[in-house]
Every structure is written in C-alpha cells, then in structure tokens.
Amino acid sequence: MLFLLDGTSSQEPFPDPEMAETDPDGLLAVGGDLSPERVVQAYRQGIFPWYDESQPILWWSPDPRMVLYPRELHVSRSLRKLLRQERFSITFDQAFGQVIRACAAPRKGDPATWLTAEMIKTWESLHEQGIAHSVEAWRGGRLVGGLYGNVLGGVFFGESMFARESNASKVAFVYLTRSIEQAGFELVDCQVYTDHLASLGARLIPRRRFLDNLGKLLDKPVRFPSEAICA
C-alpha cells in the first residue's frame, strides 16, 4: 500500500518500512516535505528520498538493502597499488558544496539528475548541523572525485559519489571506510545495488536485518573523523 504524506508537518509519521511496495521495489510514500527534520526522521527509520524534478517527493525502503560492513571492505590488488601511489589527496568536509553539486551534475549519456535544488539545500543544512559529511579526492589542487552522506550514530548513510578521474571515488571510499571503522562505525548504508559498490565489498541483506542493525547503532556515541586515514 502506497502512503500519501500531506506535508503540513515535518513530524507527520512515516509508515512502517515493511509496508513498502514490491513493485517498484521499496516505494513506501509520496509527498511530504524535505525539511532537515523530516529527512533525519526518515533515515532513522531506514527510509530515504529518491526522485527527480518531474516527480513528487518519493520515499523508499528497498528489500533487500545494499550495505557494507566496514570490516568487509574489499580492496583489489590494482586498487591497493593505486593507494600506494598516493595519487590523490583525501580530505573530509573541506568542500561539501562542491561535492554535492558535482554529484548532481548530469552523467555521460544521461542528462537527468535525481539531486534537485531542494535536496541540495536540505543537505547543505544537514552539513551545517554536522549530520551530512563529504569526502574529497584532490589532485594538483583540483577536486577530481568524492562522495557525501549522512551520519547517525554508528551508521554512515552513503548518498552519491562522482569521479572526474578514473578511480578517484573508489580511493575516496576506501579512505572513508577505513577511517570510520577506526572511529567505531559499524555500517555503511549503500541503499541499492551497483556493481561499483559490490566490487568494494558491499552486499545485499534483507531489509529486516538492515532495520535491526540500524536500531542497534542509531545511538552509538561515535563521531565522524576529522582526518582521512588509510591504515
């Protein structure tokens, strides 16, 4: 059953994620607002917005869910070689606005973007609140790749990544995963399957298991690291 949110209050409750549609997989609700409070409420329940400018706000909780347990990060031989070369300089939270706008830019062969102006505004507000964070890959002083996401408790909710040079986003992701693992994070939410994420060790798990993991980690007292490490 698809639920309609009227948008009159950011406190309007979401339905149980287990009530999401199976076709399309995970579609749970339509409408509402995109206030930072609403977005945080959604993520705490394992729900995220995903839509484009031609659609109303759509809220999703797919089954199965793509996740990475940081200890399961897979670094291929070629990627290890690239890391040793230190081709890219990795930073955290140094260029959030540039990263999210780079993620919003149309991709080759696909002029559409799911990152609307409203979403960018919301995520910049979340960044100011210390909830949303960015990872930047630099080369020669130029931003060549990166990613961003939200942090709640011991979970990093990955949103989007981009690369202007080959493997820049992969290197950024490895630095992120190793850094947050040392900080005490236990889960990276990758939302939906991609070959790119699977190559790095992410896998699909049942939604119920994801929600159970989430419930145990939401109030874990850890902080997003200020410096990127790749130990």
C-alpha positions in Angstrom: 0.0 0.0 0.0 1.4 3.4 -1.0 1.1 6.1 1.6 0.4 9.8 0.9 2.1 12.4 3.2 0.3 15.8 3.3 3.4 17.8 4.1 1.7 20.0 6.7 4.1 18.9 9.4 7.6 17.5 9.4 6.5 15.5 12.4 3.9 13.5 10.4 4.9 9.9 10.9 6.2 7.6 8.2 4.5 4.2 7.8 6.4 1.0 8.8 9.0 0.4 6.1 7.9 -3.3 5.9 4.7 -1.9 4.2 6.7 -0.7 1.2 5.7 -1.7 -2.3 7.4 -4.7 -4.0 6.9 -3.1 -7.5 8.6 -0.8 -7.7 10.7 -2.3 -5.0 10.7 -0.3 -1.8 8.5 2.6 -2.7 6.8 3.5 0.6 5.3 7.0 0.5 4.7 10.0 -1.7 4.7 13.7 -0.8 5.5 15.4 2.5 8.3 17.9 2.8 12.1 17.8 2.6 13.0 19.7 5.8 16.1 18.5 7.6 13.9 17.3 10.4 11.9 15.1 8.0 15.0 13.7 6.4 16.5 12.7 9.7 13.3 11.1 10.8 13.3 9.1 7.6 16.9 7.9 7.9 16.3 6.8 11.4 13.6 4.5 10.1 15.7 3.2 7.1 13.8 5.4 4.6 15.4 7.8 2.1 14.1 10.2 -0.6 14.8 9.5 -4.3 13.0 11.3 -7.1 13.7 13.7 -9.9 12.4 17.2 -10.7 9.4 15.8 -12.7 8.1 13.8 -9.7 6.7 14.5 -6.3 8.9 13.6 -3.3 9.2 9.8 -3.3 10.3 7.9 -0.1 11.9 4.4 -0.4 13.0 1.5 1.8 14.0 -1.3 -0.6 14.2 -5.0 0.2 16.9 -6.3 0.0 19.2 -3.4 1.1 22.7 -2.8 -0.1 25.2 -2.4 2.8 28.8 -2.5 3.6 30.1 -3.7 6.9 33.4 -1.8 7.1 35.4 -4.9 8.2 34.3 -6.5 4.9 35.8 -3.7 2.7 37.4 -5.3 -0.4 40.4 -3.6 -1.9 41.6 -5.3 -5.1 45.2 -5.7 -6.0 45.1 -2.9 -8.6 43.4 -0.6 -6.1 46.0 -1.4 -3.4 48.7 -0.5 -5.9 46.9 2.8 -6.7 46.6 3.6 -2.9 50.4 3.1 -2.5 51.0 5.6 -5.3 49.2 8.3 -3.3 47.9 9.8 -6.5 45.1 11.5 -4.7 44.9 13.6 -1.6 41.8 12.8 0.5 40.1 15.2 2.9 36.9 15.3 4.8 34.4 18.1 5.0 36.6 20.6 3.1 34.3 21.2 0.1 30.8 19.9 0.8 29.0 22.3 -1.6 31.4 21.4 -4.4 31.0 17.7 -3.8 27.2 17.6 -3.8 27.0 19.8 -6.9 29.4 17.6 -8.7 27.3 14.6 -7.7 24.3 16.4 -9.1 25.9 17.1 -12.5 24.5 15.1 -15.4 26.5 12.0 -16.2 27.7 11.0 -19.6 24.8 9.8 -21.7 22.3 10.7 -19.0 21.2 14.4 -18.8 18.8 13.8 -15.9 19.7 14.2 -12.2 17.9 13.0 -9.1 19.6 15.7 -6.9 17.2 18.5 -7.1 17.9 22.1 -5.9 15.6 21.4 -2.9 17.7 18.4 -2.0 20.9 20.3 -2.2 19.6 23.0 0.0 18.4 20.4 2.6 21.7 18.5 2.6 23.7 21.7 2.9 21.6 22.5 6.0 22.3 19.0 7.3 26.0 19.6 6.7 25.8 22.8 8.8 24.2 20.7 11.6 27.1 18.2 11.5 24.9 15.4 10.1 25.9 15.4 6.5 29.6 15.0 5.5 31.7 15.0 2.4 34.8 13.1 1.3 37.0 14.9 -1.3 39.7 13.5 -3.6 42.1 16.1 -4.9 44.9 16.1 -7.4 47.1 19.1 -8.1 44.8 21.2 -6.1 41.8 20.2 -8.2 38.7 18.4 -6.9 38.6 15.2 -9.0 36.3 12.9 -7.0 34.4 12.4 -3.9 31.2 11.4 -2.1 28.8 12.6 0.6 26.4 11.1 3.1 24.7 11.4 6.5 25.8 10.2 9.9 23.5 8.9 12.6 25.1 7.0 15.5 27.4 4.3 14.2 26.0 4.4 10.6 27.2 6.2 7.6 24.4 6.6 5.0 26.0 7.0 1.6 24.2 9.2 -0.8 26.2 9.7 -4.0 29.7 9.8 -5.4 31.4 11.3 -8.5 34.7 10.9 -10.3 36.4 13.2 -12.8 39.4 11.0 -12.9 39.5 7.2 -13.0 39.2 5.5 -9.6 39.1 8.8 -7.6 35.8 8.0 -6.0 37.0 4.4 -5.2 40.0 5.8 -3.4 37.8 8.3 -1.5 35.5 5.5 -0.5 38.4 3.3 0.8 39.7 6.2 2.9 36.2 6.9 4.3 35.6 3.2 5.2 38.9 2.7 6.9 38.6 6.0 8.8 35.1 5.4 10.1 35.9 1.8 11.0 38.7 3.1 13.3 36.2 5.7 14.7 33.8 2.9 15.7 31.3 3.0 12.9 29.8 -0.5 12.1 27.6 0.0 9.0 27.6 1.9 5.7 24.2 2.1 4.0 24.6 1.9 0.3 20.8 1.8 -0.4 20.7 -0.1 -3.7 22.9 -2.5 -5.7 25.6 -1.3 -8.0 28.5 -3.2 -9.5 30.8 -0.5 -8.3 29.8 -0.9 -4.7 29.8 -4.7 -4.9 33.4 -4.6 -6.1 34.3 -2.9 -2.9 32.7 -5.5 -0.6 29.1 -4.2 -0.3 26.3 -6.8 -0.3 22.6 -7.2 -0.2 20.9 -8.1 3.0 17.2 -8.5 3.9 15.5 -5.2 4.9 14.5 -6.7 8.2 18.2 -7.4 9.1 19.1 -3.9 8.0 16.5 -2.3 10.2 17.6 -4.5 13.1 21.2 -3.4 12.6 20.1 0.2 12.3 18.1 0.1 15.5 21.1 -1.1 17.5 23.5 1.5 16.1 21.5 4.7 15.9 22.5 5.9 19.4 26.1 4.6 19.4 28.3 7.5 20.7 30.8 7.8 17.8 31.9 10.9 15.9 32.7 11.3 12.2 36.5 11.6 11.9 38.1 15.0 11.0 41.0 13.5 9.1 41.2 10.8 6.4 43.4 7.8 7.1 44.1 4.7 5.1 45.9 2.5 7.6 
